[in-house]
Amino acid sequence: MQKVLGFNRKVYWPVHFTSKINQYKHIVIGVETNPGYEPGCYIQGIGKVYIGDYTRIAQNVGIISSNHDLYDSSRHDHSSVVKIGSYCWLGMNSVILPNVTLGDFTIVGAGSVVTKSFPEGYCVIAGNPAKLIKQLDKDRCKPYKNEPEYIGFVPKEKFEDFRKRNLWI
């Protein structure tokens, strides 16, 4: 559907036809991270979005990288940044708002609205607004690596060249 019908045609990773990727040139994803692969997601790259390796993103997740200007709703703040670490898990219907940083191994509970950063990672956060629910034992969090490694449709070893030629960040 993505390539044939043109839904999110230029996005460099697989996206479900019901998901919307806005300004993909401001979005950098990691290995085996495909925001919008599940149905109903909205990933907004008006500001910058960085998502680490092996991060899982469930259905209907929103990642919002920019807000409207308070005094002129026709304008957006392009300086906002969202950073999501590696091995994170964003639960169904969760929303990540501008200028939020989530460290590695952060689990966001379903339906949560993340308004502030948890840069240290290794935690479970949930609620509206999201708050710390549980610290994870770092020794029990196991990073893994699959072979071969791809960043979307691009082999990992070719991604930096692809990024320089095709992305704006």
N, C-alpha and C positions, 0 to 999 in steps of 0.2 A: 504494500500500500504506500509506503514511504517514497519509494523510487518511482513506482508506476503511476500512482494517482497524484503525487506531488505534495502530500501532507508532510511538512517539515523536510522537504526534499533536500535542502542544502546542509542539513545538520549532519555532522560527521560520526554520529553514533546511531544505533537503532532506536526508534521512537514509535510508540503505539499511535495509531491514527487518531485516537481521541485525546491525546496529550498535545500540549502547545508549548513550543520552545520559541521564546522571543529573544532576538538579538544573540544568536548562537556564537557570534564572533567574540563575545565578551565572556564566554564560558569555557573553562578548561577542566576537563574531567580526567580521572585517573584510570588505571588498568581495570577492566571489567566493571566499570561504573557507567551506568546508562540511565541518567535521569529522564523520566518520561517513557521508559520502556513499558512500565505498567500503565494501565488506562487511567485517563482523567487527570494527569499531572499538568501543572503549569510552572514552567521554569523561566523566569524573567531575567534576562541578561542586559538590562539597561545599565545597571552598575556592573561591577565585575563579580564573577562567581568562580570559585575554585573548589573542586570536589576531589578528594583523594582516591587512592586505589581501593578496590574491592568494597566500596560503599554501596549498600542496598537501599533502594528507594521504593517504597510501596505505592499502592494505588492512591490517586487523588492528593498527592503531596504537592504543596506549593513552595517554591523557593523564590522569594521576592528580593531583588537586589537594589531596588530604588523606590523611593516614595515621590509623590507629587510635591511640588513646592507649595508651602502653606498659603502663599499669597497669590500664586498664579498656577492654577491647576493644569494649565496646558504645558507646564514644564516639569521635568524630573531632575532629581539630584543624581548626577552621573558619577559622583565621587564615592558612592557607597560600595562596600565590598562584603560579600558573604564568603566565608571560608569554612569548609566542612572537611574534616580529616579523613584518614584512611580507616577502613574496617568499621565504619559507622553504619547505623541502621535507622532509617527514618520511617516511623510507623504510619499506617494508613491515615489519611486526612490531616496529617501534621502540616504546619506552616512555619517556615523559617523566614524571619523578617530581615530587613537591611542591617548591615554592620554587625552581624552575628558571626562569631567564630566558635566552631565546635571542634574540640580536639579529637585525636584518634580514639576509636572504640567508644564513641558516644552513641547511646541508644535513645531515640526520641520516641516516647509513647504515642500510641494512636490518638489522633485528635488534638495533639498539643500545639500550642502557639508559642514559638520560641522568640522571645523579645530581647533576650540578653545572651551574652557569650558564656560558654563553658569551655575555655581554651585548654584546660588541663586534661579534658577527656576522661576516659576510663570511668564512665558513669552512666546512670540511667536518669533521664529527665522526663517530666510529664506534667501536664496541666496547662491551664490558661490563666496567667502566663506560666510557662514551663519553669519548674523548680527542680532542684536536686532531689531525687527519690532514693538513689542508692549509689555508693561508690563501688566500682568493680575492682577485684583483686588483679593487679597488673600481671602477676605471674600466671594467672589462669587465662588471660587473653592471648590467644595464639594467632599471630599473623601467619598467613599462608601465601603461596605463590603458585599460579598455574602456568603451564607452558603449553603452547606459546602465549606470550602476553600481547594483548591488543588494547589500544585506547580507542574505543569505538571501532570504526572500520579500519583503523590505521595500525600497522605493527608498531610496537613500542619503540623499536630502534629507529623508526622513521618519523616519529611524532614531532620531535623538536623542529625538524625541517618543515613539516606540515604546518606547525603552529606559526612559525615565522612567515610563511607564505600566505596563510589563510585566516589567521585570527588576529584580533586587535589587542591582545594582551599577551 
